[in-house]
Amino acid sequence: MLTDRWRKSSLSGSTGGGCVEARLAGGSIEVRDSKARGAGPVLTFTVREWRAFLGGVPLGDFDLPRDIGA
């Protein structure tokens, strides 16, 4: 469960900084780029939106089409 402190995936340790952090803040989920160290924008989602996102990722709902440039 997320808390009010920023959390980063344990799988992101060796990716060279290409990670996001998330936290529960005031009943919403906030997400930011970990490389920005708090200076960049923060995206805010409702708990329902966050759960829908997490449910759709393993189903490939957010995969880019193969014909988009690499």
N, C-alpha and C positions, 0 to 999 in steps of 0.2 A: 504494500500500500504506500502511496506517495504521502509525504508529509510536507510541512511548510518549508523544509530545506530542499535545495536543489539536488537532484539525484541524476546520475549518469549511468548508463548500462554498464555492467561489469564486463560485457563483451567488447567495449569500446576502448580498452586500454592501449592497444597497439595500432590504432588506425591513423595516427599522425594528427589527431585533433579534429577529425571530421565527425563530430558527435553532437548530439543534442542533449539537453538536460530538461527535466520536468519536475514540477512540484504541484502539490495541492495548495491553493491559496484562496481562502474565503469561499470555498465551495466550488471553485473553478480549477481547471487544470491549466497551468502555464507552461509553455515550452519555449526554450531559447537555444541559440547556437552556443556551444561551450567555448568555441574559439574567441568569441567576443568578450568573454569575461565580464558579463553584466552590462556592457556598453551598447549592445545591439538591441533590436526590437524583441518583444515578447509576444508570442501568439497565445491567445486565451480561448479555451474551449469549455463548454459545459461538460459535466460528467457523462451525460448521455452521448454527446458528440465524441468524446474521448473513447468511450467503450465501443462505439460503432467503428471508429478508426482501428482500434486494437483488434477487433473482430474481423475487419476486412483485410488487414495486412497479410495474414497467412493464406487468405483465399486469393490473393493476387489482385484485389480490387484497385490497388493504387500503382500497379506496375505500368511502366511506360510502354507504349507500342514499340514493337521491334524495329519499325522503320524510322524511328527518331534517331538522328545522328548520335554517334558515340562520343 
